[in-house]
């Protein structure tokens, strides 16, 4: 399955740039990931852009602190199920400072939280990329996940 992450705001903080680069490199060995960023433009416009950009994807996963808080093992099972359902391209939507509109949340196949805490969008991006890498290593039986 091809993962495309649509995010509001390009990583600017040093730790985020380094984390994104590291996980993009690691994920390149597992099929890669595409990162598409949009400039912050206010909640309504951000939502419109995210919905339009992800319209041709088979699956929409929206990161939102109000969403389901899965374990890594649950995500491994979900990803396997999506792939068995022949999902070819999954979109991950990461909002800006004002979060997502209700319309974006309603459009999701899964609204997922990474934590009960509200995370800054650059940190959420790095955390999600790490989880994608972890899911891949679990599914391949590699020793990264302990």
KOLMAR-939961 format. One record per residue: x, y, z of N, C-alpha, C in turn; residue in one letter. Coordinates in steps of 0.1 Angstrom, whole numbers, plus 2048, in hexadecimal, padded with zeros to 3 digits. Example, Ala and Ser with C-alpha at 12.3 -4.5 7.8 and 13.67 -1.06 7.14 Angstrom:
// residues 2
8847C784E87B7D384E8847DF84EA
8807EA8478897F584788180084FS
//
This chain:
// residues 146
8097F480080080080080980C800X
8058167F880D8237F780782C802X
80F83280A80B83C81480E84A80FX
80485380F80686180C802869818X
80B87181E808879829805888824X
7FA88D8277F689A8237F68A3830X
7FF8AD8318008B483D8008C383BX
7FA8CA8447FA8D88448078DD84BX
80F8E484481C8E98498278E0846X
8318E584083E8DD83E8468DD84AX
84C8D184E8548D185A85F8DC859X
8608E486486A8EF8648738ED870X
86F8E687B8778E48868828DA883X
88E8DC8898998D38868968C5889X
8918C289488E8B48988848AE88EX
87A8B588A8708B08818768AD873X
87E8B686E8858B486188D8A7862X
8958A686C89D89A86E89588D86FX
88B88E87788288287987B87E86CX
87688786586F88485887987E84EX
88588484D88F87F844893871848X
89586E85589986185988E857856X
88285A85987785085687484E847X
87585984087485883187F84E82CX
88B85083189684782C893838830X
88F83683D88C829841880823839X
87682B83786A82683086C823821X
87682981C87A82780D87D81980BX
8828128158858038138787FB814X
86D8018188617FA81A8567FF810X
85A80580685080A7FC84F8197FCX
85482080685482E80684783480BX
84784180C83C84981183D857809X
83285C8068328697FF82D874809X
83387F80A82F88A81382C89680AX
81F89B80C81B8A78058178B180FX
81C8BD80E81A8C78188128D3812X
80A8D981A8038E58168068F0820X
8078FC81B8099088247FC90A82CX
7FE90E8397F39118427EB91C83BX
7DD91A83B7D49248357C792583DX
7C79218497BA9218517B3914850X
7AB91185A7A590485B79D900850X
79490884B78B905840793902833X
79C90B8307A49098237AD8FD825X
7B38FB8307BC8EF8327B48E3830X
7A88E283679F8D683479B8D4826X
7988DF81E7958DD8107A08D7809X
7AC8DC80B7B88D78047BB8C9807X
7BA8C58147BC8B78187B28AE811X
7A68B281179B8A980C79D8A87FDX
7A08B37F67A28B27E77AE8AA7E4X
7B98AC7EB7C58A57E87C48967EAX
7BC8927F47BB8847F77AF87D7F1X
7A88837E879C87E7E279E8717DBX
7A986F7D47AB8637CC7B28577D4X
7B38597E17B984E7E97AE8447EDX
7B28387EF7A882D7F37A482E802X
7AC83580A7AA8358187AF84381EX
7A78488277AB85582E7AC85283DX
7B88558427BB8548507BD862855X
7B586785E7B78748637BD874871X
7C887B8737CE87C8807C7887888X
7C18848937BA88E89B7BA8898AAX
7BC8928B37BD88D8C17B08888C6X
7A588A8BF7988858C47958778BEX
79E8728B679C8658AF79F8598B8X
79E84D8B27A18408B87B08408BBX
7B383B8C77C183A8CB7C582B8CBX
7CA8278BF7CE8198BE7DB8158C3X
7DE8088C57EB8048C87F28018BBX
7FF7FF8BC8077FC8B08027EE8AAX
7FF7E58B37FA7D88AE7ED7D98A7X
7E47E28AC7D77E48A57DA7EA897X
7E37F38967E67F98897EC7EF87FX
7F47E68847F97DC87C7EE7D3876X
7E47D087E7D97C88797D07D0870X
7CE7DD8727C67E58697CD7E785CX
7DA7E985C7E17EB84F7E07DE847X
7E27D384E7E17C68467D37C4840X
7C97C88487BB7C78437B97D0837X
7BE7DC8387BC7E682D7C37E0820X
7CF7DB8227D67D58167CE7C9811X
7C97C18197C17B58157B47BA80DX
7AF7C68117A47CC80A7A87D37FDX
7B47D17FA7BA7D77ED7BB7E67EDX
7BE7EB7F97C07FA7FA7CE7FC7F4X
7CE8047EA7DB8077E37E18147E8X
7D981E7EC7DF82B7F07D78307FCX
7DF8328077D98388137DE846815X
7D484E8197D785C81C7D785E82BX
7E18658307E186983E7E087883EX
7D687E8457D488C8467D8892853X
7E289B8537E78A285F7E48B085EX
7DB8B58677D78C38667E18CD86BX
7DD8DA86A7E58E586F7E28E887EX
7E68F48827E48F88907D68F8894X
7CC8FA88C7BE8FA8907B88EC88EX
7BF8E288A7BA8D58897B18D387DX
7A98C987D7A08C58727928CA874X
78B8CC86977C8CF86A7758C286CX
7688C38707608B787175E8B0864X
75E8B885975D8B284C7698A8849X
7758AC84D7808A384A77F897853X
77B89986077A88D86876F883863X
76488985E75988085875E87984CX
76787F84476C87883877586D83AX
77A86B84778486184A77F85384BX
78784A84678583C849789838857X
79284085C79783F86A79C84C86FX
79685187A79B85C8817A385788DX
7B085A88D7B98548967C185E89EX
7C385C8AB7CB8648B37D985D8B5X
7E38648B67F085F8B97F385F8C8X
7EB8688CF7ED86A8DD7E08708E2X
7DE8708EF7D38788F57D68868F5X
7E38898F47E88978F47E689D8E6X
7E48AA8E57E58B18D87F38B28D4X
7F78AD8C88058AE8C38068B98B9X
8118BF8B98158C98AF8168C18A2X
8128C78968118BF88A81E8B9885X
8298C08888368BA88483A8AE88CX
8378AE8998398A38A183089789DX
82389A89A81A89089681F88988AX
82489188082988B874835881877X
83E88587F84A87C882845870889X
83C87189383786689A82F85C891X
82786188882085987F82A851875X
83485987083D85286784584786FX
84884987B84E83E883845832884X
83883588782F82A88882D82287BX
82D82987082D822863839819861X
84481E86585181686484F80A86DX
84B80C87984980188383F7F787EX
8347FB87882A7F28738317E9868X
8397F085F8407E88558497DE85AX
8517E186485A7D886A8537CC871X
8487CF8788407C587E83B7BB874X
8367C08698307B885F83B7AF857X
8477B48578527AD85185A7A485BX
8567A586785D79D87186B7A2874X
86D7AE87287A7B487587B7B8884X
8877B988A8897BA8988867C889EX
8837D28968817E089A8777E18A6X
86C7DA8A48617DB8AE8647D18B9X
8667D58C58687CC8D085D7CD8DAX
//
